[in-house]
Amino acid sequence: MDIILKNGAPVIVDGAGVPVIGIGSCGVRYTDGEEAKTALAEGEWTLDGGVMRRGGAELSFTKEGDGIKLSARYEYRGADMGKTDEFIVLTGKLAEPVKTLVAPGVREVNGIKTNEMLTSVETMEMDENTEFECGDFAALVTPSGKKYIAGYLTYREYFGGITVRGDGSFEVKAYTELAPVKEGETLRSDVFYFTECDDIVAGLPRYCDLCVRDMAGEPRLKFDVPYGFCTWYYYLGDVTGEAVSRSVEDLVKYRDLLPAKYMQIDDGWQVWYGQWEVNEKFSRGMKAYADEIKAAGLTPGLWFAPLWANKARVRQELPEYFAVNRADGERTICLDLSVPEACDFIRDVMRRATLEWGYKYLKLDLITTTLGAFRYRDPSFNSLKNYRRLMEIVNEAVPDDTFILGCTAPFGPSIGLVDGMRVSCDIGGDWDDLRQVFNAVLKRYYYHKRFFINDADCLIVRKAENEDGECRRNCTRTDEEIKTYISAAAASGGTLMLSDKLRLMGEDQLEQISRLYPINTEAAIPLDLTERWLPGILDCGVRRGIRTVMFLNWEEKDLDLSVLLGPGEHRVFEFWSRRFEGVFGDEYTATVAPHTCRVLHITDAGSPAVVGCENEVIPTLEQSFERGKLTFTFIKPGDAVFVAAEELAGDCARIEKVAEGLFRVTENGEMTVALDAK
């Protein structure tokens, strides 16, 4: 792509010189009384190399692959403004209308707008009257089938968004949070990107790769994907030291079935938000509980809301540490990290938790809930810069082997500063809660192992009979809904933290959870991303010759779902029913009932092979067939797999013929077996 002047107006053209976008202007949006007004740069555009100028506006651009990078500099030339709402980085209009939009929304709280875990990701059909405010980026499809991705590459100056309209017009915006602008003051934007792509599903990960490169150089992948236990969804804020000890006992008892690395204590251990001292429910002190967790072979984790201080002593005694609300001039509960002493406060809290107490997994929560349109001691600060300063301080303060998890935190500004990030709303106890969670998780596959490790929130599969008087979140999901839940959790590829009281779970329930181990660490690709609000066709990729594809029906009616298998013939095995579906050509279609799923293990037809696993949702076993010998390694003791062969024999495993051409093979003391097969 390139930018040219056409009839005095700047136009983005594609590689063939065909106009794609007409560029409008830059400016500021503000409120005058009750009326929203816009001040845009005026005059003729000039083009000088990679810089366009008009009035007080300057747009710099460079080519980047098949796309173009832009950043804006705007010198405001009007009378002083006491409050502004938006820096309009760029207005423009596509050469075609927008037919389909895939984009996150924005969450508006305390006068700021961000893209974070509580924003849903929309897939919508648009008409000329449709308008949507997107957070960070937007993926667009036109009536002719052209596909575009537009979004920020850097997140250092402002939280930003894009308003997209069905007629093809758009505004790229930076949210100025009621900050004043004086005559002659210059606003500078982050870097924005626009590109055409062949496929939205494949294009979004490539876009995220560019974001990471421009923000951090490379992905921050110091840790394996975490798995373990979190106290929140059973006890909520009523967690006690005794409950933590019982949870540790359960993790030790069931560790062969449910391996765990982390044991994280959530909200409820502290005196107040901002007063990070142990309360009376944790009578032995936080170091003692960390020591107990470590003695069990686990890594201890601890929850904080690091910017928030409501009734805390620091809020009462040192109000100058806190930002001021621009709307009413009152001190807020949000720490102002342009104040050096406030930085020291955070630094001391983090050092105490990690270096003195021994917690090496920190969950930092309620970030965007605490930030707002505030005034800081440093007038150049805003909520984004306050957040990034927080995370810089945390990273400086804690040991390098500390896993940092962001929660209710902005996605783009976290690049390079966190190891993991919650990407969905909190999980609740019913079916609709699953739909809301996995709308976000499955449609944010492109962040995983790029921006950070995705965290799909805790897994809770209990039913009423698995709850006692300590339970603070009751669950009502059916058996079939729980299977769908477990399948979607496996497809996420992200953090897996359990949050049921394990000692109250039935043996069959524990075995069902165990099918998630070894955990899958790659995010599934939603093949129907642009077709449905909640994807139902998930490609989990190929692991050692077995491809896993999931059909999930999130709706209230039967759905016919299909997946392309590729050339040749393919065997299809359904995991949950343990049913061999048969041999198929280039496509497989199934009717899936509401709230249910099918997990398909797909292999090439021909030679004898393991075609399905009984105890792994996403199989990882190694196998080979050479000179009449089928060799494979079981993943777990007592494991069972299904083998497609005309004949199968051997004394190193139990072999049972279950259908013509299909055998069930069970581990019988030898993990790696070689069977005679043809």
C-alpha positions as CSV (number, residue, x, y, z in Angstrom):
1,M,0.0,0.0,0.0
2,D,1.0,3.6,-0.5
3,I,-0.4,7.1,-0.1
4,I,-0.8,9.5,-3.0
5,L,-2.5,12.8,-3.6
6,K,-5.5,12.5,-5.9
7,N,-7.4,15.7,-6.8
8,G,-5.7,17.4,-3.8
9,A,-6.8,14.8,-1.3
10,P,-4.7,12.0,0.2
11,V,-5.7,8.5,-0.8
12,I,-4.4,5.1,0.3
13,V,-3.9,2.9,-2.7
14,D,-3.2,-0.9,-3.0
15,G,-0.3,-2.4,-4.8
16,A,-2.0,-2.0,-8.2
17,G,-2.6,1.7,-7.5
18,V,-6.4,1.2,-6.9
19,P,-7.8,3.6,-4.3
20,V,-8.7,1.8,-1.1
21,I,-9.2,4.7,1.5
22,G,-9.8,8.4,1.2
23,I,-8.2,10.2,4.1
24,G,-10.1,13.0,5.8
25,S,-8.4,15.0,8.5
26,C,-7.2,15.2,12.2
27,G,-8.5,17.1,15.1
28,V,-10.0,17.2,18.6
29,R,-13.5,16.4,19.8
30,Y,-14.8,18.3,22.9
31,T,-18.0,19.1,24.7
32,D,-19.3,22.6,24.7
33,G,-22.1,22.7,27.3
34,E,-24.2,19.7,26.3
35,E,-23.1,19.7,22.7
36,A,-20.3,17.6,21.2
37,K,-18.1,19.6,18.8
38,T,-15.2,18.8,16.6
39,A,-12.3,21.0,15.6
40,L,-10.5,19.6,12.5
41,A,-7.4,20.7,10.7
42,E,-8.3,22.7,7.6
43,G,-6.6,23.8,4.4
44,E,-5.0,22.0,1.5
45,W,-3.0,18.8,2.0
46,T,0.6,18.6,0.9
47,L,2.6,15.5,0.5
48,D,6.4,15.5,1.0
49,G,8.0,12.0,1.0
50,G,6.4,10.1,3.9
51,V,4.7,13.1,5.5
52,M,1.3,14.7,4.8
53,R,0.5,18.1,6.2
54,R,-2.7,20.2,6.5
55,G,-3.1,23.1,8.8
56,G,-1.9,22.0,12.1
57,A,-2.1,18.3,11.2
58,E,0.9,16.1,10.2
59,L,0.5,12.5,9.2
60,S,3.7,10.4,8.9
61,F,3.5,7.1,7.1
62,T,5.7,4.2,6.1
63,K,5.1,1.0,4.2
64,E,4.9,-2.2,6.3
65,G,4.6,-5.5,4.3
66,D,1.3,-5.3,2.5
67,G,0.1,-2.5,4.6
68,I,0.9,1.0,5.8
69,K,1.8,2.5,9.2
70,L,0.6,6.0,10.2
71,S,1.1,8.3,13.1
72,A,-0.4,11.8,13.7
73,R,0.9,15.0,15.1
74,Y,-1.7,17.7,15.6
75,E,-1.0,21.3,16.7
76,Y,-4.2,22.8,18.1
77,R,-4.7,26.3,16.9
78,G,-7.9,27.4,18.5
79,A,-8.7,28.9,21.9
80,D,-7.8,27.0,25.0
81,M,-10.1,24.1,25.8
82,G,-10.8,23.1,29.4
83,K,-11.8,19.6,28.5
84,T,-11.4,17.3,25.5
85,D,-12.9,13.9,24.8
86,E,-10.9,12.6,21.9
87,F,-7.9,13.3,19.7
88,I,-9.1,12.4,16.2
89,V,-6.0,10.7,14.8
90,L,-7.5,10.1,11.4
91,T,-10.9,10.2,9.6
92,G,-11.4,8.4,6.3
93,K,-13.7,6.3,4.2
94,L,-13.2,2.9,2.5
95,A,-13.9,2.7,-1.3
96,E,-16.6,0.2,-0.4
97,P,-19.1,-0.2,2.4
98,V,-18.4,-2.6,5.3
99,K,-20.4,-5.9,5.1
100,T,-19.0,-7.8,8.1
101,L,-17.1,-6.5,11.1
102,V,-15.1,-8.5,13.6
103,A,-13.8,-6.3,16.5
104,P,-13.7,-5.9,20.3
105,G,-15.8,-3.2,21.8
106,V,-14.7,-0.8,24.5
107,R,-15.5,-0.8,28.2
108,E,-16.3,2.6,29.5
109,V,-15.6,3.2,33.2
110,N,-14.7,6.2,35.2
111,G,-14.5,8.3,32.1
112,I,-12.1,6.1,30.1
113,K,-12.5,3.6,27.3
114,T,-10.4,0.4,27.0
115,N,-10.2,-3.0,25.4
116,E,-9.9,-5.5,28.2
117,M,-11.4,-8.7,29.5
118,L,-14.9,-7.3,30.0
119,T,-15.4,-6.2,26.4
120,S,-17.0,-8.8,24.2
121,V,-15.7,-9.4,20.7
122,E,-18.4,-8.8,18.1
123,T,-19.0,-10.4,14.7
124,M,-21.7,-8.4,13.1
125,E,-23.3,-7.8,9.7
126,M,-23.4,-4.0,8.9
127,D,-25.6,-1.8,6.8
128,E,-25.2,1.9,5.9
129,N,-26.8,2.9,9.2
130,T,-24.7,0.7,11.5
131,E,-22.0,2.2,13.7
132,F,-19.7,0.5,16.2
133,E,-16.9,1.7,18.4
134,C,-14.1,-0.8,18.3
135,G,-11.3,-1.1,20.9
136,D,-7.8,-1.1,19.5
137,F,-8.5,-2.8,16.1
138,A,-11.1,-3.8,13.6
139,A,-11.3,-6.5,10.9
140,L,-13.5,-5.6,8.0
141,V,-15.0,-7.5,5.0
142,T,-16.6,-5.6,2.1
143,P,-19.4,-6.8,-0.2
144,S,-16.9,-7.6,-2.9
145,G,-15.0,-9.9,-0.5
146,K,-12.1,-7.5,0.2
147,K,-10.7,-8.0,3.7
148,Y,-8.9,-5.4,5.8
149,I,-7.4,-5.1,9.3
150,A,-7.0,-1.7,10.9
151,G,-5.6,-1.2,14.3
152,Y,-3.0,0.3,16.6
153,L,0.5,-1.1,16.6
154,T,1.7,0.8,19.7
155,Y,0.0,1.6,23.0
156,R,2.2,4.2,24.7
157,E,0.3,7.5,24.5
158,Y,-3.4,6.9,24.9
159,F,-6.1,4.3,25.0
160,G,-7.5,4.2,21.5
161,G,-10.3,3.0,19.4
162,I,-11.9,3.1,15.9
163,T,-15.5,4.0,15.1
164,V,-16.5,2.1,12.0
165,R,-19.7,2.7,10.0
166,G,-21.4,0.5,7.6
167,D,-21.0,3.1,4.8
168,G,-17.3,2.6,5.0
169,S,-16.4,5.7,6.9
170,F,-14.4,5.6,10.1
171,E,-12.6,7.6,12.8
172,V,-9.3,6.5,14.4
173,K,-9.4,8.0,17.9
174,A,-7.2,8.5,21.0
175,Y,-9.2,9.0,24.2
176,T,-8.0,12.2,25.9
177,E,-9.9,11.7,29.2
178,L,-11.2,15.2,29.7
179,A,-7.7,16.6,29.6
180,P,-7.4,20.4,28.7
181,V,-5.7,21.5,25.4
182,K,-4.1,24.9,25.1
183,E,-3.6,26.9,22.0
184,G,-0.4,25.8,20.3
185,E,-0.2,22.5,22.2
186,T,0.8,19.5,20.1
187,L,-0.9,16.1,20.5
188,R,0.9,13.0,19.2
189,S,-0.7,9.6,18.5
190,D,0.5,6.1,18.7
191,V,1.3,4.2,15.5
192,F,-1.7,2.9,13.5
193,Y,-1.7,0.2,10.9
194,F,-3.9,-0.6,7.9
195,T,-3.6,-3.6,5.7
196,E,-5.4,-5.8,3.2
197,C,-5.3,-9.5,3.8
198,D,-6.5,-12.7,2.1
199,D,-8.0,-14.1,5.3
200,I,-9.1,-12.5,8.5
201,V,-8.6,-15.6,10.6
202,A,-4.9,-15.8,9.6
203,G,-4.4,-12.0,9.3
204,L,-5.2,-11.2,12.9
205,P,-2.2,-13.2,14.4
206,R,0.1,-11.5,11.9
207,Y,-1.2,-8.1,13.0
208,C,-0.5,-9.0,16.6
209,D,3.0,-10.1,15.7
210,L,3.6,-6.6,14.4
211,C,2.2,-5.1,17.6
212,V,4.6,-7.2,19.7
213,R,7.5,-6.3,17.5
214,D,6.9,-2.6,17.7
215,M,6.1,-2.6,21.5
216,A,8.5,-5.2,22.9
217,G,10.7,-6.6,20.1
218,E,9.6,-10.2,20.8
219,P,6.9,-12.1,22.7
220,R,7.4,-12.4,26.5
221,L,7.4,-16.2,26.9
222,K,9.6,-16.8,30.0
223,F,7.1,-19.4,31.4
224,D,5.2,-22.5,30.4
225,V,1.4,-22.2,30.4
226,P,0.4,-22.3,34.0
227,Y,-1.9,-24.9,35.6
228,G,-3.0,-25.3,39.1
229,F,-5.7,-24.1,41.6
230,C,-7.3,-20.7,42.5
231,T,-9.4,-20.1,45.6
232,W,-11.7,-17.5,44.1
233,Y,-14.6,-19.4,42.5
234,Y,-15.4,-21.5,45.5
235,Y,-14.8,-19.2,48.4
236,L,-14.8,-15.7,46.8
237,G,-13.7,-13.2,49.4
238,D,-14.5,-15.5,52.3
239,V,-11.4,-17.6,51.8
240,T,-9.5,-18.6,55.0
241,G,-6.1,-19.9,55.8
242,E,-7.7,-23.3,56.7
243,A,-9.4,-23.4,53.3
244,V,-6.0,-22.8,51.6
245,S,-4.5,-25.7,53.6
246,R,-7.3,-28.1,52.7
247,S,-6.9,-27.1,49.0
248,V,-3.2,-27.9,49.2
249,E,-4.0,-31.3,50.8
250,D,-6.4,-32.0,47.9
251,L,-3.9,-31.0,45.2
252,V,-1.3,-33.4,46.8
253,K,-3.8,-36.2,47.1
254,Y,-5.0,-36.0,43.5
255,R,-1.7,-34.9,41.8
256,D,-1.3,-38.1,39.8
257,L,-4.7,-37.5,38.2
258,L,-4.8,-33.7,38.2
259,P,-1.2,-32.3,38.0
260,A,-0.8,-28.8,39.4
261,K,2.1,-26.3,39.5
262,Y,0.5,-23.2,41.1
263,M,-1.7,-22.7,44.1
264,Q,-3.0,-19.2,44.1
265,I,-4.7,-17.4,47.0
266,D,-7.2,-14.9,45.7
267,D,-9.0,-11.8,47.1
268,G,-9.8,-12.1,50.8
269,W,-6.5,-12.4,52.6
270,Q,-5.8,-8.7,53.0
271,V,-7.0,-6.1,55.5
272,W,-8.2,-3.7,52.8
273,Y,-7.6,-3.0,49.2
274,G,-4.4,-0.9,49.4
275,Q,-3.5,-2.2,52.9
276,W,-1.7,-5.4,51.9
277,E,-1.3,-6.8,55.3
278,V,-2.7,-10.2,56.5
279,N,-6.1,-10.3,58.1
280,E,-7.3,-12.4,61.0
281,K,-8.5,-15.2,58.7
282,F,-4.9,-16.1,57.8
283,S,-3.7,-16.3,61.4
284,R,-0.3,-17.9,60.6
285,G,0.8,-15.1,58.3
286,M,1.2,-15.1,54.6
287,K,4.8,-16.4,54.6
288,A,3.6,-19.5,56.5
289,Y,1.0,-20.3,53.8
290,A,3.6,-19.8,51.1
291,D,6.0,-22.1,52.8
292,E,3.2,-24.7,53.2
293,I,2.4,-24.5,49.5
294,K,6.1,-24.8,48.5
295,A,6.5,-27.8,50.9
296,A,3.8,-29.5,48.8
297,G,5.8,-29.0,45.6
298,L,3.7,-26.2,44.4
299,T,4.4,-22.5,43.5
300,P,2.5,-20.1,45.7
301,G,0.4,-17.3,44.1
302,L,-1.2,-14.2,45.6
303,W,-3.9,-11.7,44.5
304,F,-3.6,-7.9,44.5
305,A,-5.6,-4.9,43.3
306,P,-2.4,-2.8,43.1
307,L,-3.8,0.6,42.2
308,W,-6.8,0.5,44.4
309,A,-6.9,1.9,48.0
310,N,-10.2,2.6,49.6
311,K,-10.2,2.3,53.4
312,A,-6.5,1.6,53.5
313,R,-4.2,3.5,55.9
314,V,-2.2,4.9,53.0
315,R,-5.4,6.5,51.5
316,Q,-6.3,8.2,54.8
317,E,-2.8,9.3,55.8
318,L,-1.2,10.2,52.4
319,P,-3.9,11.5,50.1
320,E,-1.3,13.2,47.9
321,Y,-0.4,9.7,46.6
322,F,-3.7,9.6,44.7
323,A,-5.0,10.9,41.4
324,V,-7.6,13.6,41.3
325,N,-10.9,13.2,39.4
326,R,-11.1,15.7,36.6
327,A,-14.9,15.8,36.9
328,D,-15.3,16.9,40.5
329,G,-11.7,17.7,41.7
330,E,-11.9,15.0,44.5
331,R,-9.1,12.6,45.3
332,T,-9.7,9.2,44.0
333,I,-8.9,5.7,45.2
334,C,-6.3,5.3,42.4
335,L,-2.6,5.6,43.1
336,D,-0.8,8.4,41.1
337,L,2.4,6.8,39.9
338,S,3.8,10.0,38.7
339,V,4.4,10.6,42.5
340,P,7.7,9.0,43.4
341,E,6.6,8.0,46.9
342,A,3.6,6.2,45.5
343,C,5.9,4.2,43.3
344,D,7.9,3.3,46.4
345,F,4.7,2.1,48.1
346,I,4.0,-0.3,45.3
347,R,7.6,-1.4,45.1
348,D,7.6,-2.2,48.8
349,V,4.4,-4.2,48.6
350,M,5.6,-6.3,45.6
351,R,9.0,-7.0,47.2
352,R,7.4,-8.1,50.5
353,A,5.1,-10.5,48.7
354,T,7.8,-12.1,46.6
355,L,11.1,-11.7,48.4
356,E,9.9,-11.9,52.1
357,W,6.8,-14.1,51.8
358,G,7.8,-16.2,48.8
359,Y,4.9,-15.8,46.4
360,K,6.1,-16.3,42.8
361,Y,2.8,-16.0,40.9
362,L,1.1,-12.5,41.2
363,K,-2.4,-11.9,40.0
364,L,-2.8,-8.1,39.5
365,D,-6.5,-7.3,39.3
366,L,-9.1,-4.5,39.0
367,I,-6.8,-2.2,36.9
368,T,-9.3,-0.6,34.6
369,T,-11.9,-0.5,37.3
370,T,-9.6,1.8,39.3
371,L,-8.2,3.9,36.4
372,G,-10.2,6.9,35.1
373,A,-10.3,10.4,33.6
374,F,-8.0,11.7,36.4
375,R,-5.4,14.4,36.9
376,Y,-1.9,13.4,38.0
377,R,0.9,15.3,39.5
378,D,2.8,15.0,36.2
379,P,0.5,16.8,33.7
380,S,1.7,14.6,30.9
381,F,0.3,11.5,32.6
382,N,-2.9,9.8,31.7
383,S,-4.5,6.5,32.7
384,L,-2.5,4.5,30.1
385,K,0.8,5.9,31.3
386,N,-0.2,5.4,35.0
387,Y,-0.9,1.7,34.2
388,R,2.3,1.1,32.3
389,R,4.3,2.8,35.1
390,L,2.6,0.4,37.5
391,M,3.7,-2.6,35.5
392,E,7.2,-1.3,35.1
393,I,7.5,-0.9,38.8
394,V,6.2,-4.4,39.5
395,N,8.7,-5.9,37.0
396,E,11.6,-3.9,38.6
397,A,10.6,-5.0,42.1
398,V,9.9,-8.8,41.8
399,P,12.4,-11.6,41.0
400,D,12.7,-12.7,37.4
401,D,11.1,-16.0,38.2
402,T,7.8,-14.4,39.2
403,F,4.8,-15.0,36.9
404,I,2.8,-11.8,36.5
405,L,-0.8,-12.2,35.5
406,G,-2.9,-9.2,34.5
407,C,-6.6,-9.2,35.2
408,T,-9.2,-6.5,34.3
409,A,-6.3,-4.8,32.6
410,P,-5.9,-3.3,29.1
411,F,-4.5,-5.7,26.5
412,G,-2.3,-3.6,24.1
413,P,-0.5,-1.6,26.8
414,S,0.4,-4.8,28.6
415,I,2.6,-6.1,25.8
416,G,6.0,-6.9,27.2
417,L,4.9,-6.2,30.8
418,V,2.9,-9.3,31.8
419,D,3.3,-13.0,31.4
420,G,-0.4,-13.9,31.3
421,M,-3.7,-12.0,30.9
422,R,-7.3,-12.8,31.7
423,V,-9.1,-12.4,28.3
424,S,-12.7,-13.1,29.4
425,C,-15.2,-12.0,32.0
426,D,-15.6,-13.9,35.2
427,I,-17.0,-17.4,34.9
428,G,-20.4,-18.0,36.5
429,G,-22.4,-21.0,37.2
430,D,-24.8,-21.4,34.3
431,W,-24.8,-22.0,30.5
432,D,-25.1,-18.3,29.5
433,D,-21.9,-17.6,31.6
434,L,-20.0,-20.1,29.4
435,R,-21.3,-18.3,26.3
436,Q,-20.0,-14.9,27.5
437,V,-16.6,-16.3,28.6
438,F,-15.9,-18.2,25.4
439,N,-17.1,-15.5,23.1
440,A,-14.1,-13.6,24.4
441,V,-11.6,-16.5,24.8
442,L,-12.1,-18.3,21.5
443,K,-12.1,-15.0,19.5
444,R,-8.9,-13.8,21.2
445,Y,-6.8,-16.7,20.0
446,Y,-4.5,-14.2,18.2
447,Y,-3.2,-12.8,21.5
448,H,-2.1,-16.1,22.9
449,K,1.7,-16.5,23.1
450,R,2.0,-13.1,21.3
451,F,0.8,-10.4,23.6
452,F,0.8,-12.8,26.6
453,I,-0.4,-16.2,27.6
454,N,-4.2,-16.2,27.5
455,D,-6.1,-17.0,30.7
456,A,-9.6,-18.2,30.1
457,D,-10.5,-18.0,33.8
458,C,-10.9,-20.9,36.1
459,L,-12.5,-24.2,35.4
460,I,-15.5,-25.0,37.6
461,V,-17.3,-28.2,36.7
462,R,-19.1,-28.9,40.0
463,K,-22.8,-29.5,40.4
464,A,-25.1,-28.8,43.4
465,E,-24.1,-32.1,45.1
466,N,-20.4,-31.0,45.0
467,E,-21.1,-27.8,47.0
468,D,-21.1,-27.3,50.8
469,G,-21.7,-24.3,53.1
470,E,-18.4,-22.7,52.1
471,C,-19.4,-22.5,48.4
472,R,-20.0,-18.9,47.3
473,R,-20.8,-19.6,43.6
474,N,-23.4,-22.2,42.8
475,C,-23.3,-24.1,39.5
476,T,-26.3,-25.5,37.5
477,R,-24.7,-26.8,34.3
478,T,-25.9,-30.1,32.9
479,D,-23.6,-33.1,32.1
480,E,-23.6,-32.2,28.4
481,E,-22.9,-28.6,29.0
482,I,-19.9,-29.6,31.2
483,K,-18.5,-31.6,28.4
484,T,-18.8,-28.6,26.1
485,Y,-17.1,-26.5,28.8
486,I,-14.2,-28.9,29.2
487,S,-13.7,-29.1,25.4
488,A,-13.7,-25.3,25.0
489,A,-11.3,-25.0,27.9
490,A,-8.9,-27.4,26.2
491,A,-9.3,-25.5,22.9
492,S,-8.2,-22.2,24.6
493,G,-4.6,-23.4,24.9
494,G,-4.2,-21.1,27.9
495,T,-3.9,-21.1,31.7
496,L,-5.8,-23.9,33.4
497,M,-6.7,-23.2,37.1
498,L,-9.2,-25.4,38.9
499,S,-11.6,-23.9,41.4
500,D,-13.8,-26.7,42.7
501,K,-13.4,-28.2,46.2
502,L,-11.8,-31.4,44.9
503,R,-12.6,-33.5,48.0
504,L,-16.3,-33.1,47.2
505,M,-16.1,-34.1,43.5
506,G,-17.0,-37.6,42.4
507,E,-14.4,-40.0,40.9
508,D,-16.0,-39.7,37.5
509,Q,-15.8,-35.9,37.6
510,L,-12.2,-36.0,38.6
511,E,-11.5,-38.4,35.7
512,Q,-13.3,-36.1,33.4
513,I,-11.2,-33.1,34.4
514,S,-8.1,-35.3,34.0
515,R,-8.7,-35.6,30.3
516,L,-7.4,-32.0,30.0
517,Y,-3.9,-33.2,31.0
518,P,-1.2,-32.9,29.7
519,I,-2.7,-29.5,29.0
520,N,-2.9,-28.1,25.5
521,T,-0.9,-25.0,25.2
522,E,-1.8,-23.8,21.7
523,A,-5.0,-21.7,21.0
524,A,-7.5,-23.3,18.6
525,I,-8.3,-21.5,15.4
526,P,-12.0,-20.5,15.1
527,L,-12.7,-21.4,11.5
528,D,-16.1,-19.7,11.5
529,L,-14.8,-16.4,13.2
530,T,-16.5,-14.2,10.6
531,E,-19.7,-16.2,10.5
532,R,-20.9,-16.5,14.1
533,W,-20.9,-14.4,17.2
534,L,-19.6,-17.4,19.1
535,P,-17.4,-19.7,17.0
536,G,-18.4,-23.3,16.8
537,I,-15.8,-24.9,14.5
538,L,-12.4,-25.0,16.2
539,D,-9.3,-26.4,14.6
540,C,-6.9,-27.4,17.4
541,G,-4.2,-28.4,14.9
542,V,-2.2,-31.6,14.4
543,R,-0.3,-33.3,17.2
544,R,1.9,-36.1,16.0
545,G,-0.4,-37.2,13.2
546,I,-3.8,-36.6,14.9
547,R,-5.7,-33.5,14.1
548,T,-8.3,-32.4,16.6
549,V,-11.4,-30.4,15.5
550,M,-14.2,-29.4,17.7
551,F,-17.9,-28.7,16.9
552,L,-19.5,-26.7,19.7
553,N,-23.2,-25.7,19.5
554,W,-23.7,-22.6,21.7
555,E,-27.2,-22.1,20.3
556,E,-30.7,-23.3,21.2
557,K,-31.3,-25.3,18.0
558,D,-29.6,-28.1,16.1
559,L,-26.6,-26.9,13.9
560,D,-25.1,-28.6,10.9
561,L,-21.4,-28.0,11.2
562,S,-18.7,-28.9,8.6
563,V,-15.0,-29.0,8.4
564,L,-12.7,-29.5,5.3
565,L,-10.4,-32.4,5.8
566,G,-8.1,-32.0,2.8
567,P,-7.4,-34.3,-0.2
568,G,-7.5,-38.1,0.2
569,E,-9.4,-40.2,2.7
570,H,-9.6,-39.5,6.5
571,R,-10.6,-41.5,9.5
572,V,-12.8,-39.6,12.1
573,F,-13.2,-40.7,15.7
574,E,-15.4,-38.8,18.2
575,F,-13.8,-38.4,21.6
576,W,-16.7,-38.1,24.1
577,S,-18.8,-40.9,22.6
578,R,-15.7,-43.1,21.8
579,R,-17.3,-43.7,18.5
580,F,-15.5,-44.3,15.2
581,E,-17.4,-42.2,12.7
582,G,-15.9,-43.8,9.6
583,V,-13.8,-42.8,6.6
584,F,-14.5,-39.6,4.8
585,G,-13.3,-37.7,1.8
586,D,-12.5,-34.0,1.8
587,E,-15.3,-32.9,4.2
588,Y,-17.0,-34.0,7.3
589,T,-20.4,-32.8,8.4
590,A,-22.4,-33.5,11.6
591,T,-25.6,-32.3,13.2
592,V,-24.9,-31.1,16.7
593,A,-27.6,-30.7,19.3
594,P,-28.0,-27.5,21.4
595,H,-25.4,-27.0,24.2
596,T,-23.5,-30.1,23.1
597,C,-20.2,-30.7,21.3
598,R,-18.3,-33.2,19.2
599,V,-14.5,-33.5,19.6
600,L,-13.1,-35.1,16.4
601,H,-9.8,-36.9,16.2
602,I,-8.9,-37.0,12.5
603,T,-6.2,-39.2,10.9
604,D,-5.2,-40.0,7.3
605,A,-6.7,-43.3,6.2
606,G,-4.4,-46.1,4.9
607,S,-1.8,-47.6,7.3
608,P,-2.8,-48.9,10.7
609,A,-2.8,-46.0,13.2
610,V,-4.0,-44.8,16.6
611,V,-7.1,-42.9,15.6
612,G,-8.4,-41.7,18.9
613,C,-7.6,-41.4,22.6
614,E,-9.9,-42.2,25.5
615,N,-8.3,-39.9,28.1
616,E,-7.0,-36.9,26.3
617,V,-9.3,-34.3,24.7
618,I,-6.5,-33.2,22.5
619,P,-4.1,-36.2,21.9
620,T,-0.4,-35.8,22.2
621,L,0.9,-39.4,21.9
622,E,3.7,-40.3,19.6
623,Q,3.2,-43.1,17.0
624,S,4.8,-44.6,14.0
625,F,4.1,-47.5,11.6
626,E,7.0,-49.3,10.0
627,R,7.4,-52.8,8.6
628,G,4.2,-54.1,10.1
629,K,4.8,-52.7,13.5
630,L,2.6,-50.0,15.0
631,T,4.6,-48.3,17.8
632,F,3.2,-45.7,20.2
633,T,3.6,-44.4,23.7
634,F,0.8,-44.1,26.2
635,I,0.5,-40.7,27.9
636,K,-0.8,-42.0,31.3
637,P,-0.9,-45.2,33.2
638,G,-4.1,-47.2,32.5
639,D,-4.6,-45.2,29.3
640,A,-6.6,-46.5,26.4
641,V,-6.5,-45.7,22.7
642,F,-8.3,-46.8,19.6
643,V,-6.5,-48.3,16.7
644,A,-7.7,-48.7,13.1
645,A,-6.3,-51.9,11.6
646,E,-7.4,-55.0,9.8
647,E,-5.5,-57.1,12.3
648,L,-3.7,-56.2,15.6
649,A,-1.7,-58.4,17.9
650,G,0.8,-58.2,20.7
651,D,1.3,-59.2,24.4
652,C,2.6,-55.8,25.7
653,A,-0.9,-54.3,26.0
654,R,-4.5,-55.4,26.4
655,I,-6.2,-55.6,23.0
656,E,-10.0,-55.7,22.5
657,K,-11.7,-55.8,19.1
658,V,-14.6,-53.4,19.4
659,A,-15.7,-53.3,15.7
660,E,-14.6,-54.5,12.3
661,G,-11.3,-52.8,11.7
662,L,-11.2,-51.1,15.2
663,F,-9.4,-52.1,18.4
664,R,-9.3,-50.7,21.9
665,V,-5.8,-51.0,23.3
666,T,-5.2,-50.4,27.1
667,E,-1.9,-49.8,28.8
668,N,-0.8,-52.9,30.7
669,G,2.5,-52.1,32.4
670,E,4.5,-50.9,29.4
671,M,4.1,-47.2,28.3
672,T,5.7,-47.7,24.9
673,V,4.4,-50.6,22.9
674,A,5.0,-52.2,19.5
675,L,2.1,-54.2,18.0
676,D,1.9,-56.3,14.9
677,A,-0.6,-54.6,12.6
678,K,-1.9,-54.7,9.1
